[in-house]
Amino acid sequence: MADDARRALVRRLDLVADLDDEDRAGIMKLPITTKEVEADVDIVREGEEVHQCCVLIDGFTCRYRDVRDGRRQIIAFHVPGDIPDLHSLHIHRMDHSFASTTRSRIGFMPHTAIWDLCMARPRIAAALWLETLIDGAMFREWMVGLGRRTGKSRTAHLLCELAVRLRAVGLAPGDVFHIPLTQHELADALGLTVVTVNRVLQEFKQEGLLDRERFRLTIKNWPALAAVGDFDLNYLHMRAPIAMGLPATPAN
């Protein structure tokens, strides 16, 4: 199972960086312990001090903050291969929480082992630094969405983003995507009510953009959905977006 985590990490870093065989071999030697967690479980809580990073092997996770009145704002979703808490290499006390949204397998890597690998393999250090920069780019895109896009547009944008990220790691070979998120979780990420999320999804279906049956999402008109979401995947900084069969910019 630890090798599953290592392979997921290699696959993710290959998407954004130019690793060689020795770099990949170094990653495959990382000491990793794996754990299965049920849905809706806090993996790390806000305020905790952490000494390890994790890689998501399979499942879905999110990062979130609770506000004083008990409402939750989800600030990121994570797909297999992601390193949700890479920032903990430098910021050891969590300023937000990290939780599973569905049953997930996670690999844990000690900070000391990651630092040793970075010192020995500079390209891996650069790739991990790039990962943190991409994480920042995604935060900026989400901020633009929450601040300036309509509810319909930001919903389309989020679905496009998740589709691209799943396609990139080989989890969506066609136009069907498994996105195990409830309407409550989508609402917490989009800053909308559940009623609004439900209405928007129904509108997408009526307009022939997508079908959604529980967690199974079928995108029927990618250019139109991307146009509604003002979606341009360049902020994800993947090395070969066109190879995934998706347009880099929305259709006019």
N, C-alpha and C positions, 0 to 999 in steps of 0.2 A: 504493500500500500504506500510506503514511503516513496517508492519509485514513481508511482502515479503523480505524487506531488512534485517530484523533481521534473518529470516530463511536462507537466502543466506549466511549470515555471520556465522551462526552456522554450516551450511553444509561445508563451506570452512575450518573452524578451526577444525572440526571433522576429516578432511582428514589428518591433520598433528599433532594433539595434542590429549591428553587423557582428555577430559572434562567430568565433572559429571553433573548431572541434575541441581544442583544449579548454576553451571557455565552457563549452557544453559538458565536457567531462568533469570539470570542476564543480559545476552545479549538480551533476549526478552523484557527487560524493558528499554533498551537504548532509549533515546530521538532521534528520527530520522525524518528528513523531506525529502520528496522525490521530485524529479523533472524529467521531461522528456525533453530530449535534442534531437535536430535533428542531422543528420549526419554532420560530418565535422565542429563541433563547439568546440571552445576552452572552456574547463570547468575551467581550471586554466592556467594562462599564466606565462611564465618565468618571474621572478622578483616580482611576487605578494606575499604579505604576507597572509598566510592562518591560520585560527583558527579552522578548522574542517577537518575531514577525510571523505572519501566517500567509499561506497561499491557499486559495480556494480550489479544491480538487474537483468537486462537483456540487451542484446545488445553487442557491442564490443567497446573498447576504446584503445587508444595508448598513450604512452609517447614519446616525441620527442624533438630534438634540431634543430634549424635552424643555418646553418653556414652563414658566411658573404656574400657569393655570392647568398644567397637565397635558396640553396638546403636544403632539410630536411633529417635528419637521425632519423628514428624511433628506439627507444631503448627498447621498450617493447610493447607487446600486452596484453590486459586484457580481461578475460572471466568472465561471471557472478559468483559472490561470491568473486572475487578479491577485495583487498583494495589497489587501485593503489597509493595512496599518504600517506601510513602509516608512512613513514619517516618524514612527516610534524609534527608529535608529537614532534620531536626534532629539525628539521630544518624548521623554520617557513617561510623562504622566498624561493620560488620555484627556483631551478636552471635549470629547464626545463619546458616544457609545457605538459599539459594533455588534450587530446581531444577525442571526439567521432569519430568513423569511420563509424558508422551506427546509426540509431535512437536508443536511449538507455534510460533506467530508472536508476536513481542513487539515493542512499540514503546518506544523509549528517549527520555526527555525530560530535557534538562539542568536541573539544579536552578535555575540562574540564570533560565531561561525561565519556570519555574513560579513563582518568586518575583516576577518582573516581572508576570506575569499576575495573581497574587494582589493585588499592590499596585494594579493598574489596575481589577480587578473584585472588589470585596469579597465579593460573593455566592459567587464561586468559591472564595475563601479560606475562607469559612464552610463550603462544601460539602466541601472537602478536610479541614478540621478535623473535620467530622462523620464523614467516612470513617474517620479514626483512632479516633474514639470508638466507632464500630460495630465496628471491628476489636477493640477492647478488650472490648466486650460479647460478641463471639464467643469470645474467649479465656476469659472468665469462664464461659461456658456449657460450653465444652469441659472446663474445670477441674472443674466440678460433675459432669460426666459421668464423667471419669476417677476422681474421688474417691468418688462416691456411687451411680452407676448401675451396674446389673449389665452384664455383657458384652452380653447380648441387648438390653437397653434402650439402651445407648450406640450399638450398631450401628444400631438402628432410628432413633435420633435423628440420626446422621450422614447416613444415606440420605435422611431427610426434609429435612434442611438442604440437601443438595446438590440435591435435586429442586426445592425452592423457589427456590434461587438460579439454577438453570438455567432454570426456567420464567420467572423475572423478566426475564431478558435475551433471551427469545424463542427459547430453544434446546430447548424441550420443550412443543410445543403441545398434546399429549394426555397420556396416562399413561405414555408410553414415554420413557425418559431414557437418553442416552448418557453413561455414567460410566466413563471409561477408567482404572480403578484395579484393580490386581491384588489378590488376597487378601493378599499380603505387604504392600502399601502400606496397605490397610485395617487390617491388624494393627498396623503401625507407628504409625498414627494413634490406634487404639483402645486400645493397651496390652494387646493380646491375642495369643495364639499364632495362627498360620495355621490350625491344626487347629480351634481354637475358632471362628474366623471362618467357616470352611467349615461347621461344624456349625450355627451360628446361621443362616446363609443357607439351609441345607437345611430348618431348622425353619420359617423364614418361608415357604418354598415349600410345605411340607406343610400349613401352617395357612391357605394361600390368601391370604397377604398380598402376595406378589410372585413374579415369575419373573425369573431372571437367566440370560442366555445370553451368556457372555463379558462384553462391556462394555455390553450392552443390558439395561437394567433396566425391567421393567414393574410398576408399582405397581397391584395388583388391589383392594386394600382400604385406601385412604388413612386413613380414621378409625381403623381398627384398628392400622395400623402406627404412626400418630402417638401413639396411646394407649400402645402398648408402649414407645415412645421418650420418653414424657412430653414430647412436642414442642409448643412454643408459639412460633410464629415472631415474636413481638413483639420479641425481642432483636435481630432483623435490621433493625428500624427502617425498613422500607420504607413508602412513603407510601400504597400502595393494595394491601395483601395480598389482600383479598377479590376484587379484580378478576382475580387469577390463577386463581380457581376452586378454591382450597384453603382449608380451614377455618383460622381463626386460632388455635384451640385444639383439642386432641384430644377425641374423643368419649369420654363416660364409659362 
